Amino acid sequence: MSSTILERPALLASGAEAGQDGTAAFVTLTVADQLCGIPVLGVRDILGGQVITRIPLAAREIAGSLNLRGRIVTAIDLRRRLGLPDAAADSVRMSVVAEQAGELYALLVDQVSEVLTLPASDFEPNPPTLPPQWAEFSAGIYRLQDRLLVVLDVARLLSLGPASRGATSQGRT
């Protein structure tokens, strides 16, 4: 059974675009204990635990597909996409649904937290100390009081192709 936590109209945004008031809003999420943000206007739904059907011969980072109100959605495991260790087998993961080129994708994350509105002027480019697997998919960062918020570039995360991380030679022999 599908449990939608947040539902919003399909609106697209890229990067850390500032609103008219000089702020940027992000849905915050956690992947392997790293706080991340996705621009709120790029998020279509946030889902609780879902039944995911594995897709044969799919790239390693594609967890499978799920059914969202009658629409088939490709689920991408962000831990695998980022080259991080898999989540514990018994962990319940959440999905952040984003739209790219008219298709829906569910980004599997460890946890979804809150919507943060931050001053756009505090947005910084990736520091040289950001690990390469994060820098590859990061649009930049925000330094919060006690943590670093990595702003994920959804378009780059969804650019799956033959050269994507962990992909095999199409899985065929």
Secondary structure, DSSP 8 states (H G I E B T S, - for coil): ---EEEE-------TT---TTSEEEEEEEEETTEEEEEEGGGEEEEE-S---B--TT--TTEEEEEEETTEEEEEEEHHHHTT-----TT---EEEEEEETTEEEEEEESEEEEEEEEEGGG-B---TTS-HHHHTTEEEEEE-SSSEEEEE-HHHHT--STTSTT--STT--
